[in-house]
């Protein structure tokens, strides 16, 4: 099996996500699977990646937490990487920013996705005091995991959390532990004597030093008699913690055998975080034969057996935390009994066993993706929208809305001088050609230079009057290249248009915007990407059919663009038409594209004079407040009838 892993964080920054990815890479390699890692680049990677290919992308650090890197990769870039590797499944490790774009790219290629829920970013937003962002983050997490083919949650608490958000297709998949590296035999008496020279009991914590981990709660243990507090880790809260708990031992970040030796040297392990989806360091402490005191919420509920191998204290009750730790450090017999039970509890939790389960989930995702694709062709869709819809694939009245791209500007293939064809015309012919029943009616209300306000004021009302059962919407580029576009306002208007059409029971083919691969286009890439993220949300929430052209990497290649550098030539329109047909379930659409290209190779000659022919007239119109579409009307303002396959078959037999 070929597995592409998209990791929201990666080496050299080590955390739970990175550690899990490394273990999965190792055991997938040992089982004979091929892997590709797509992740943020933040430094040199010297670790053994077990034969995995890597694509480390340019990233930026979070201002308040520079160890965390964020990748703003375009879906088209990720789509190109995935197409080149040709994976059987895409594994999204703790997806959020990179994972969302990777999900879009995988969807465009119809590759199954397995999203591994590992970070409770909703709780993190709350911990960082961002109440307005919390609802946005929660909505994003919901949309992402509902869109994934399958979601793996590490604990019963995270399963319940995702279920409450309406996420379906949930499976339980925990984390493995290296029971050889983390073991009681690594206890180092010399280290213990150095840290606690007077024989104090060592109470330890291992993890990121950040507000969401609630490490500040360890102050409740600072003056516990006959104990020494050891804090292992690094992060933005380290300096404030050193001031708050000056007598604690701060080791900084530890890993490998050094971490295992220190972990085994603890007498009690404490984990105060209330936002853990799992708690890998808890599991490593148990493997090391160390009793655990953890908050009784989230991931720890599945790992710590209270009164057997540790204690679960009441969340937020620091007096209870102190009492539970005091109980164990003050009773040697109980602590030793808990320690034996702790080691026994991790039997069967090896990474080898967990990776075998993971491959089983990969196979299930492939089966589910095939079902989803079949449902799409037959007219169903996941998730189901709470609006009426006709049986998809049986459309007879198609109306195209938009600007010059949908009008077909620069697609002069087999058209009289001054007339254009375009992807929507080509799509209408494909749909009519697969229809058994006639007549098939088509209208194209798109006009060059139109903006979203024209969609609302002119095109949607005209389309609804025609009672279509399929409407395509590709618009927004003219708004986005203008000065200071207010993207939320543009999005709100598009959403209202989609909602208006869907209320009639008609289907909507919602198309993302896209750019050519040229330097000047990079100025607008962030705007287009932000807008497209919202279009994907609208499609999911309104039950629209998404044609994600931003994720089609080859569409940015310059040979597909006309000499004016802003419109598609015939080959580009052909590609869009067949991708749209594929999204609508036209059988063998991709194979038909190859045949069409072979039979209709472009013979359009390249023309010079771009500055005088295209650029200067555009600037002059802008200065005068005019557009190229002023005074123009739609080329098909009313329905035209196209012959269907049924028409042709009846003609042959008559």
C-alpha positions as CSV (number, residue, x, y, z in Angstrom):
1,X,0.0,0.0,0.0
2,X,1.2,3.5,-0.7
3,X,0.4,6.0,2.1
4,X,0.9,9.8,2.0
5,X,1.1,11.3,5.5
6,X,0.4,15.0,5.9
7,X,1.7,16.1,9.3
8,X,0.7,19.4,10.9
9,X,4.1,19.4,12.7
10,X,7.3,17.5,12.1
11,X,11.0,17.2,12.9
12,X,13.1,18.7,14.3
13,X,10.3,19.8,16.6
14,X,9.3,16.7,18.6
15,X,5.9,16.4,20.1
16,X,3.1,13.9,20.2
17,X,2.1,14.3,16.5
18,X,5.7,14.0,15.3
19,X,6.4,11.0,17.5
20,X,3.3,9.2,16.3
21,X,4.2,9.8,12.6
22,X,7.7,8.5,13.2
23,X,6.4,5.3,14.8
24,X,3.9,4.8,12.0
25,X,6.6,5.3,9.3
26,X,8.8,2.7,10.9
27,X,6.2,0.0,11.2
28,X,4.6,0.7,7.8
29,X,8.1,0.3,6.3
30,X,8.6,-3.0,8.2
31,X,5.3,-4.3,6.8
32,X,6.4,-3.4,3.2
33,X,4.3,-0.3,2.6
34,X,5.6,2.8,0.8
35,X,5.3,6.2,2.4
36,X,5.5,9.9,1.6
37,X,5.6,12.6,4.3
38,X,4.4,16.1,3.6
39,X,5.1,18.5,6.5
40,X,6.4,21.9,7.5
41,X,10.1,22.6,7.1
42,X,11.7,24.1,10.1
43,X,15.2,22.8,10.2
44,X,17.4,19.9,9.3
45,X,16.0,16.4,9.6
46,X,18.6,13.8,10.5
47,X,16.4,11.1,12.0
48,X,15.8,7.8,10.2
49,X,12.6,8.1,8.3
50,X,12.6,4.4,7.3
51,X,12.7,5.0,3.6
52,X,9.9,7.6,3.4
53,X,10.0,10.2,0.7
54,X,9.7,13.7,2.2
55,X,8.3,16.9,0.9
56,X,9.0,19.6,3.5
57,X,7.2,22.8,2.7
58,X,8.0,26.4,3.6
59,X,6.4,27.3,6.9
60,X,6.1,30.2,9.3
61,X,6.3,30.1,13.1
62,X,3.4,31.0,15.3
63,X,4.3,34.4,16.8
64,X,3.7,33.3,20.4
65,X,5.0,29.8,19.9
66,X,7.8,29.6,17.4
67,X,8.4,25.9,17.8
68,X,5.0,25.4,16.1
69,X,5.2,25.9,12.3
70,X,2.2,26.6,10.0
71,X,2.2,25.7,6.3
72,X,-0.1,27.7,4.0
73,X,0.3,25.4,1.0
74,X,-2.0,25.8,-2.0
75,X,-4.3,22.8,-2.7
76,X,-2.9,22.7,-6.2
77,X,0.6,22.3,-4.9
78,X,-0.5,19.4,-2.7
79,X,-2.5,17.9,-5.5
80,X,0.6,17.8,-7.7
81,X,2.6,16.0,-4.9
82,X,-0.2,13.5,-4.4
83,X,-0.7,12.9,-8.1
84,X,3.0,12.2,-8.5
85,X,3.1,9.8,-5.6
86,X,-0.3,8.2,-6.4
87,X,-1.2,7.1,-2.9
88,X,-3.9,4.5,-2.0
89,X,-4.8,6.6,1.1
90,X,-3.9,10.0,2.6
91,X,-3.2,10.0,6.4
92,X,-3.9,13.4,8.0
93,X,-2.0,13.6,11.2
94,X,-3.7,16.1,13.6
95,X,-5.0,18.1,10.6
96,X,-5.9,21.8,10.8
97,X,-4.3,24.1,8.3
98,X,-2.1,21.9,6.1
99,X,-4.5,19.1,6.7
100,X,-7.5,21.1,5.4
101,X,-5.7,21.9,2.1
102,X,-4.5,18.3,1.8
103,X,-8.0,17.1,2.3
104,X,-9.2,19.4,-0.6
105,X,-6.4,18.1,-2.8
106,X,-7.2,14.4,-2.0
107,X,-10.9,15.0,-2.6
108,X,-10.1,16.5,-6.0
109,X,-8.2,13.3,-6.8
110,X,-10.8,11.1,-5.2
111,X,-8.2,9.6,-2.8
112,X,-9.6,8.3,0.5
113,X,-8.5,10.2,3.6
114,X,-8.0,9.1,7.2
115,X,-8.0,12.0,9.7
116,X,-6.3,11.3,13.0
117,X,-7.7,13.5,15.7
118,X,-4.8,14.2,18.0
119,X,-5.0,17.8,19.2
120,X,-8.0,19.4,20.9
121,X,-7.5,22.8,19.2
122,X,-10.9,24.0,20.4
123,X,-9.9,23.6,24.0
124,X,-6.5,25.3,23.2
125,X,-8.4,28.3,21.8
126,X,-10.3,28.5,25.0
127,X,-7.2,28.2,27.1
128,X,-5.5,31.0,25.2
129,X,-8.4,33.3,26.0
130,X,-9.8,33.5,22.4
131,X,-13.6,33.2,22.9
132,X,-14.4,34.7,19.5
133,X,-12.0,32.3,17.8
134,X,-13.3,29.3,19.6
135,X,-16.5,29.0,17.6
136,X,-14.6,29.4,14.3
137,X,-12.1,26.8,15.3
138,X,-14.9,24.4,16.4
139,X,-16.7,24.9,13.1
140,X,-13.4,24.3,11.2
141,X,-12.7,21.1,13.1
142,X,-16.3,19.9,12.4
143,X,-16.2,20.5,8.7
144,X,-12.7,19.0,8.3
145,X,-13.6,15.7,10.1
146,X,-17.0,15.4,8.5
147,X,-15.3,15.8,5.1
148,X,-12.7,13.2,5.7
149,X,-13.5,9.6,4.6
150,X,-12.8,8.2,8.1
151,X,-11.8,9.8,11.4
152,X,-9.7,8.1,14.1
153,X,-10.1,9.2,17.7
154,X,-7.7,8.1,20.4
155,X,-10.0,7.9,23.4
156,X,-13.6,7.6,24.5
157,X,-13.7,11.2,25.5
158,X,-12.5,12.4,22.1
159,X,-15.1,10.1,20.4
160,X,-17.8,11.7,22.5
161,X,-16.5,15.2,21.7
162,X,-16.5,14.6,17.9
163,X,-19.9,12.8,18.0
164,X,-21.3,15.9,19.7
165,X,-20.0,18.0,16.8
166,X,-21.8,15.8,14.3
167,X,-18.8,14.0,13.0
168,X,-19.6,10.5,11.7
169,X,-17.5,7.5,10.6
170,X,-15.6,7.6,13.8
171,X,-13.3,4.7,14.8
172,X,-11.2,4.3,17.9
173,X,-7.4,4.2,17.4
174,X,-5.1,4.8,20.3
175,X,-1.4,5.2,20.5
176,X,1.3,2.6,20.9
177,X,4.1,2.7,23.4
178,X,7.7,1.5,23.2
179,X,7.7,-0.9,26.1
180,X,11.4,-1.7,25.6
181,X,12.6,1.9,25.8
182,X,10.2,2.9,28.6
183,X,10.6,0.3,31.3
184,X,11.3,0.1,35.0
185,X,14.8,-1.4,34.3
186,X,16.0,2.0,33.2
187,X,15.7,3.5,36.7
188,X,19.0,5.3,37.4
189,X,19.9,5.6,41.1
190,X,22.8,7.9,40.4
191,X,20.5,10.4,38.6
192,X,18.0,10.1,41.5
193,X,20.7,10.8,44.0
194,X,21.8,13.9,42.0
195,X,18.2,15.3,41.8
196,X,17.1,14.3,45.3
197,X,20.2,14.0,47.5
198,X,18.3,13.7,50.7
199,X,16.2,10.8,49.5
200,X,13.1,12.8,48.6
201,X,10.4,11.2,46.5
202,X,10.6,12.5,42.9
203,X,7.3,13.8,41.4
204,X,7.7,14.4,37.7
205,X,6.0,16.0,34.7
206,X,6.9,15.5,31.0
207,X,5.3,17.6,28.3
208,X,5.1,20.9,26.6
209,X,5.3,24.0,28.8
210,X,2.4,25.9,27.5
211,X,-0.9,27.3,29.0
212,X,-3.0,24.6,27.4
213,X,-1.1,22.0,29.4
214,X,-1.9,23.7,32.7
215,X,1.6,23.1,34.0
216,X,1.1,26.1,36.3
217,X,-1.2,23.8,38.4
218,X,2.0,22.0,39.6
219,X,2.5,25.0,42.0
220,X,0.1,23.1,44.3
221,X,2.9,20.5,44.8
222,X,5.8,22.9,45.2
223,X,6.0,22.6,49.0
224,X,4.8,19.0,49.4
225,X,7.0,17.6,52.2
226,X,9.8,15.1,51.4
227,X,9.3,15.6,47.6
228,X,11.3,17.0,44.7
229,X,9.4,18.3,41.6
230,X,11.1,17.6,38.2
231,X,9.6,19.3,35.1
232,X,10.8,17.9,31.7
233,X,10.0,19.9,28.6
234,X,10.2,23.3,27.0
235,X,7.8,25.9,25.6
236,X,6.5,29.5,25.9
237,X,5.6,29.1,29.6
238,X,9.0,28.0,30.8
239,X,10.3,31.3,32.1
240,X,7.1,32.1,34.0
241,X,7.1,28.6,35.5
242,X,10.7,29.0,36.7
243,X,9.6,32.1,38.5
244,X,6.5,30.5,40.0
245,X,8.2,27.3,41.1
246,X,11.8,28.2,41.8
247,X,12.7,25.0,43.7
248,X,11.6,22.7,40.9
249,X,14.2,21.0,38.6
250,X,13.8,22.1,35.0
251,X,15.6,19.8,32.6
252,X,14.5,21.3,29.3
253,X,13.5,19.1,26.4
254,X,14.6,15.4,26.7
255,X,14.2,12.5,24.3
256,X,15.3,9.0,23.5
257,X,17.2,7.0,26.2
258,X,17.7,10.1,28.3
259,X,14.0,10.7,28.6
260,X,13.4,7.0,29.3
261,X,16.0,7.1,32.1
262,X,14.5,10.2,33.7
263,X,10.9,8.9,33.4
264,X,11.8,5.6,35.1
265,X,13.4,7.6,37.9
266,X,10.2,9.2,38.9
267,X,8.2,8.0,41.9
268,X,5.0,9.6,40.8
269,X,4.1,11.1,37.4
270,X,1.6,14.0,37.3
271,X,-0.4,15.2,34.3
272,X,-2.6,18.2,35.0
273,X,-3.8,19.0,31.4
274,X,-7.5,18.9,30.8
275,X,-7.4,19.1,27.0
276,X,-5.7,15.8,26.2
277,X,-7.2,13.7,23.5
278,X,-5.0,10.8,24.6
279,X,-1.9,11.4,26.8
280,X,1.1,9.7,25.4
281,X,3.4,10.7,28.2
282,X,1.0,9.1,30.7
283,X,1.3,5.8,28.8
284,X,5.1,6.1,28.8
285,X,5.1,6.7,32.5
286,X,2.9,3.6,33.0
287,X,5.3,1.6,30.8
288,X,8.1,2.8,33.0
289,X,6.4,1.4,36.1
290,X,5.5,4.8,37.5
291,X,2.0,5.5,39.1
292,X,0.2,8.4,37.5
293,X,-1.9,11.1,39.0
294,X,-3.9,12.8,36.2
295,X,-7.0,15.0,35.9
296,X,-10.2,13.0,35.5
297,X,-11.2,14.2,32.1
298,X,-10.3,13.5,28.5
299,X,-7.7,11.0,27.4
300,X,-6.5,10.0,30.9
301,X,-9.9,8.4,31.6
302,X,-8.9,5.5,29.3
303,X,-5.3,5.2,30.5
304,X,-5.4,5.5,34.3
305,X,-7.3,3.0,36.4
306,X,-8.0,5.0,39.5
307,X,-6.9,3.2,42.7
308,X,-5.2,0.5,40.6
309,X,-2.2,2.1,38.8
310,X,-2.8,5.8,39.8
311,X,-5.4,8.3,40.7
312,X,-7.8,10.6,38.7
313,X,-8.4,13.8,40.6
314,X,-11.3,16.2,40.1
315,X,-10.6,18.6,37.2
316,X,-9.5,21.9,38.5
317,X,-9.4,20.8,42.2
318,X,-5.8,21.5,43.1
319,X,-6.4,20.4,46.7
320,X,-7.5,17.0,45.4
321,X,-4.4,16.9,43.2
322,X,-2.1,17.6,46.1
323,X,-3.9,15.0,48.3
324,X,-3.6,12.2,45.6
325,X,0.1,12.8,45.1
326,X,0.6,13.0,48.9
327,X,-1.2,9.6,49.3
328,X,1.3,7.9,46.9
329,X,4.6,9.5,48.0
330,X,3.7,8.8,51.7
331,X,2.8,5.1,51.3
332,X,5.7,3.0,49.9
333,X,3.7,-0.3,49.7
334,X,0.8,1.3,47.8
335,X,3.1,3.1,45.5
336,X,5.0,-0.1,44.6
337,X,1.7,-2.0,44.1
338,X,0.5,0.7,41.8
339,X,3.9,0.7,39.9
340,X,3.5,-3.1,39.2
341,X,0.0,-2.6,37.9
342,X,1.1,0.4,35.8
343,X,3.6,-1.8,33.9
344,X,1.1,-4.6,33.4
345,X,-1.5,-2.2,32.0
346,X,0.4,-1.5,28.8
347,X,0.6,-5.1,27.6
348,X,-0.6,-5.3,24.0
349,X,-0.3,-1.6,23.3
350,X,2.7,-1.9,21.0
351,X,3.2,0.3,18.0
352,X,3.4,-2.8,15.8
353,X,-0.1,-3.9,16.9
354,X,-1.5,-0.4,16.5
355,X,0.0,0.0,13.1
356,X,-1.7,-3.2,11.9
357,X,-5.0,-1.8,13.1
358,X,-4.2,1.4,11.3
359,X,-3.7,-0.4,8.0
360,X,-7.1,-2.0,8.6
361,X,-8.6,1.5,8.9
362,X,-6.8,2.5,5.6
363,X,-8.5,-0.4,3.9
364,X,-11.9,0.5,5.3
365,X,-11.4,4.1,4.1
366,X,-10.7,2.9,0.6
367,X,-14.0,0.9,0.7
368,X,-15.9,3.8,2.0
369,X,-14.5,6.2,-0.6
370,X,-15.7,3.8,-3.3
371,X,-19.1,3.9,-1.8
372,X,-19.1,7.7,-1.6
373,X,-18.1,8.0,-5.3
374,X,-20.9,5.6,-6.2
375,X,-23.4,7.5,-4.2
376,X,-22.3,10.7,-5.9
377,X,-23.0,9.3,-9.3
378,X,-26.4,8.0,-8.2
379,X,-27.3,11.3,-6.6
380,X,-26.7,10.9,-2.9
381,X,-24.0,12.9,-1.1
382,X,-22.2,12.8,2.2
383,X,-22.9,14.7,4.4
384,X,-26.6,14.9,3.3
385,X,-27.8,18.5,3.1
386,X,-31.0,19.4,4.8
387,X,-32.6,20.7,1.6
388,X,-34.6,19.0,-1.1
389,X,-32.8,17.7,-4.2
390,X,-33.7,15.9,-7.4
391,X,-32.0,12.7,-8.2
392,X,-28.6,13.8,-9.4
393,X,-27.4,12.7,-12.8
394,X,-30.9,13.2,-14.4
395,X,-30.7,16.9,-15.1
396,X,-32.6,18.4,-18.1
397,X,-32.2,22.2,-17.5
398,X,-28.7,23.5,-16.9
399,X,-27.9,27.2,-16.3
400,X,-24.3,28.5,-16.0
401,X,-23.6,31.7,-14.0
402,X,-20.4,33.7,-13.7
403,X,-17.9,35.9,-15.5
404,X,-15.7,35.6,-18.6
405,X,-14.4,32.2,-17.7
406,X,-17.9,30.7,-17.9
407,X,-18.8,32.9,-20.9
408,X,-15.9,31.1,-22.5
409,X,-13.6,34.0,-23.5
410,X,-10.6,32.9,-25.6
411,X,-12.0,29.4,-26.3
412,X,-12.5,29.9,-30.1
413,X,-12.2,26.2,-31.0
414,X,-14.5,25.5,-34.0
415,X,-16.4,28.8,-33.4
416,X,-17.1,31.6,-35.9
417,X,-14.9,34.7,-35.5
418,X,-15.8,36.7,-32.4
419,X,-17.7,33.9,-30.8
420,X,-16.6,31.7,-27.9
421,X,-17.3,28.2,-26.7
422,X,-16.1,27.7,-23.1
423,X,-16.1,25.0,-20.5
424,X,-19.8,25.4,-19.6
425,X,-20.9,24.9,-23.2
426,X,-18.7,21.8,-23.4
427,X,-20.1,20.5,-20.1
428,X,-23.7,21.0,-21.3
429,X,-22.9,18.9,-24.4
430,X,-21.4,16.2,-22.2
431,X,-24.4,16.1,-19.9
432,X,-26.8,16.1,-22.9
433,X,-24.8,13.3,-24.5
434,X,-25.3,11.0,-21.5
435,X,-29.0,11.8,-21.0
436,X,-31.5,9.2,-22.1
437,X,-34.5,11.5,-22.2
438,X,-34.9,14.8,-24.0
439,X,-35.0,17.6,-24.4
440,X,-31.9,18.9,-22.6
441,X,-32.0,22.7,-22.2
442,X,-29.0,24.9,-21.5
443,X,-28.6,28.6,-20.8
444,X,-25.4,30.6,-20.1
445,X,-26.0,33.9,-18.3
446,X,-22.3,34.6,-17.7
447,X,-20.8,37.9,-18.9
448,X,-17.2,39.0,-18.8
449,X,-16.0,41.3,-16.0
450,X,-19.0,40.5,-13.8
451,X,-18.6,40.5,-10.0
452,X,-20.5,38.8,-7.2
453,X,-22.9,41.6,-6.9
454,X,-24.0,41.0,-10.5
455,X,-24.5,37.3,-9.6
456,X,-26.9,38.4,-6.8
457,X,-28.7,41.3,-8.6
458,X,-28.9,39.9,-12.1
459,X,-27.9,36.3,-12.8
460,X,-29.6,34.4,-9.9
461,X,-33.0,36.0,-10.3
462,X,-32.9,35.4,-14.1
463,X,-31.8,31.8,-13.5
464,X,-34.5,31.0,-11.0
465,X,-37.2,32.3,-13.4
466,X,-36.0,29.6,-15.8
467,X,-36.6,26.8,-13.2
468,X,-33.3,25.0,-13.7
469,X,-32.4,21.7,-12.0
470,X,-28.7,22.3,-12.2
471,X,-26.9,25.7,-11.8
472,X,-23.1,26.2,-12.0
473,X,-21.5,29.1,-10.2
474,X,-17.9,30.2,-10.9
475,X,-17.3,33.8,-9.9
476,X,-15.3,36.0,-7.5
477,X,-12.0,36.4,-9.3
478,X,-12.8,40.0,-10.5
479,X,-13.7,40.9,-6.9
480,X,-10.5,39.3,-5.5
481,X,-8.1,41.1,-7.9
482,X,-9.6,44.5,-7.1
483,X,-8.3,46.9,-4.4
484,X,-8.9,45.8,-0.8
485,X,-11.6,43.2,-1.3
486,X,-13.8,42.5,1.7
487,X,-13.7,38.7,1.5
488,X,-16.3,37.9,4.2
489,X,-18.8,40.2,2.4
490,X,-18.1,38.5,-0.9
491,X,-18.4,35.1,0.6
492,X,-21.7,36.0,2.3
493,X,-23.2,37.0,-1.1
494,X,-22.1,33.8,-2.8
495,X,-23.5,31.8,0.1
496,X,-26.9,33.6,-0.3
497,X,-26.9,32.8,-4.0
498,X,-26.2,29.1,-3.4
499,X,-28.8,29.0,-0.7
500,X,-31.4,30.6,-3.0
501,X,-30.8,28.1,-5.7
502,X,-30.8,25.1,-3.3
503,X,-34.1,26.2,-1.8
504,X,-35.8,25.5,-5.1
505,X,-34.5,21.9,-5.1
506,X,-32.0,22.5,-7.9
507,X,-28.4,21.3,-7.6
508,X,-25.5,23.7,-7.6
509,X,-22.1,23.0,-9.1
510,X,-19.9,25.4,-7.0
511,X,-16.5,26.0,-8.6
512,X,-13.4,27.3,-6.7
513,X,-11.3,30.0,-8.3
514,X,-7.8,29.4,-9.6
515,X,-4.7,31.2,-10.8
516,X,-2.0,30.5,-13.4
517,X,1.5,29.5,-12.3
518,X,3.1,32.9,-12.9
519,X,4.9,35.4,-10.6
520,X,2.3,38.1,-10.8
521,X,-0.4,35.7,-9.7
522,X,1.3,35.2,-6.4
523,X,0.2,38.7,-5.3
524,X,-3.4,37.3,-5.2
525,X,-2.7,33.7,-4.0
526,X,-3.6,34.3,-0.4
527,X,-6.9,36.0,-1.3
528,X,-7.9,33.2,-3.7
529,X,-7.0,30.5,-1.1
530,X,-9.0,32.2,1.7
531,X,-12.0,32.6,-0.6
532,X,-11.8,29.0,-1.7
533,X,-11.7,27.7,1.8
534,X,-15.1,29.4,2.3
535,X,-16.5,28.0,-0.9
536,X,-15.6,24.5,0.3
537,X,-17.5,25.3,3.5
538,X,-20.5,26.6,1.6
539,X,-20.6,23.5,-0.6
540,X,-20.5,21.2,2.5
541,X,-23.1,23.1,4.4
542,X,-25.5,23.8,1.5
543,X,-25.2,20.4,-0.2
544,X,-23.7,21.8,-3.3
545,X,-21.4,19.7,-5.6
546,X,-17.9,21.1,-5.3
547,X,-15.6,21.4,-8.3
548,X,-12.3,22.2,-6.6
549,X,-10.2,23.6,-9.4
550,X,-7.7,25.1,-7.0
551,X,-6.6,21.6,-6.3
552,X,-6.1,20.7,-10.0
553,X,-2.4,21.5,-10.3
554,X,-2.1,21.2,-14.1
555,X,-4.8,23.9,-14.5
556,X,-2.1,26.5,-13.5
557,X,0.3,25.5,-16.3
558,X,0.8,28.3,-18.7
559,X,0.1,26.4,-22.0
560,X,-3.5,26.1,-20.8
561,X,-3.8,29.9,-20.6
562,X,-4.5,32.3,-23.4
563,X,-2.2,35.0,-24.6
564,X,-3.8,37.6,-22.4
565,X,-2.6,35.6,-19.3
566,X,-5.9,35.9,-17.5
567,X,-8.2,33.5,-19.4
568,X,-8.0,29.9,-20.4
569,X,-7.4,28.8,-24.0
570,X,-9.4,25.9,-25.5
571,X,-7.2,23.2,-23.8
572,X,-7.9,24.8,-20.4
573,X,-11.6,25.0,-21.0
574,X,-11.6,21.3,-22.1
575,X,-9.9,20.3,-18.8
576,X,-12.4,22.3,-16.7
577,X,-15.3,20.8,-18.6
578,X,-14.2,17.2,-18.1
579,X,-13.3,17.8,-14.5
580,X,-16.8,19.2,-14.0
581,X,-18.3,16.2,-15.8
582,X,-16.4,13.9,-13.5
583,X,-17.7,15.8,-10.4
584,X,-21.2,15.4,-11.8
585,X,-20.8,11.6,-12.3
586,X,-20.5,11.5,-16.0
587,X,-19.1,8.0,-16.7
588,X,-15.5,7.7,-17.9
589,X,-15.1,11.5,-18.0
590,X,-11.3,11.4,-17.4
591,X,-10.7,8.9,-20.2
592,X,-12.9,10.9,-22.5
593,X,-10.8,14.0,-21.8
594,X,-7.7,12.2,-23.1
595,X,-9.6,11.2,-26.3
596,X,-10.9,14.7,-26.8
597,X,-7.4,16.2,-26.5
598,X,-6.0,13.7,-29.0
599,X,-8.7,14.5,-31.5
600,X,-8.8,18.3,-31.0
601,X,-5.2,19.4,-30.5
602,X,-5.0,23.2,-30.3
603,X,-3.7,25.0,-33.3
604,X,-4.2,28.4,-31.8
605,X,-1.2,30.5,-32.7
606,X,0.5,32.5,-30.0
607,X,0.1,36.2,-30.5
608,X,2.4,38.9,-29.3
609,X,1.7,42.4,-28.1
610,X,0.2,41.6,-24.7
611,X,0.9,45.0,-23.3
612,X,-0.8,47.0,-26.0
613,X,-3.5,44.5,-26.8
614,X,-4.6,43.4,-23.3
615,X,-2.9,45.2,-20.4
616,X,-3.2,48.9,-21.4
617,X,-6.9,48.6,-22.5
618,X,-7.6,46.9,-19.1
619,X,-5.9,49.8,-17.2
620,X,-7.7,52.4,-19.3
621,X,-11.1,50.8,-18.6
622,X,-10.4,50.7,-14.9
623,X,-9.3,54.4,-14.8
624,X,-12.6,55.3,-16.5
625,X,-14.7,53.0,-14.2
626,X,-15.7,50.8,-17.1
627,X,-15.4,47.0,-17.7
628,X,-15.1,44.8,-20.8
629,X,-18.6,43.5,-20.2
630,X,-20.4,46.9,-20.3
631,X,-23.3,46.8,-22.7
632,X,-22.9,43.1,-23.3
633,X,-25.7,40.5,-22.7
634,X,-25.4,36.8,-22.1
635,X,-24.8,34.6,-25.1
636,X,-27.6,32.2,-24.1
637,X,-30.0,34.3,-22.1
638,X,-32.7,31.7,-22.8
639,X,-32.7,28.0,-23.1
640,X,-31.2,26.3,-26.1
641,X,-32.0,22.7,-26.8
642,X,-29.1,20.2,-27.2
643,X,-29.5,16.7,-28.7
644,X,-29.4,13.9,-26.1
645,X,-28.1,10.4,-26.5
646,X,-31.7,9.2,-26.5
647,X,-32.4,11.6,-29.4
648,X,-29.5,10.1,-31.4
649,X,-30.5,6.5,-30.7
650,X,-34.1,7.2,-31.8
651,X,-32.9,8.9,-35.0
652,X,-30.8,5.8,-35.9
653,X,-33.7,3.4,-35.4
654,X,-36.3,5.5,-37.2
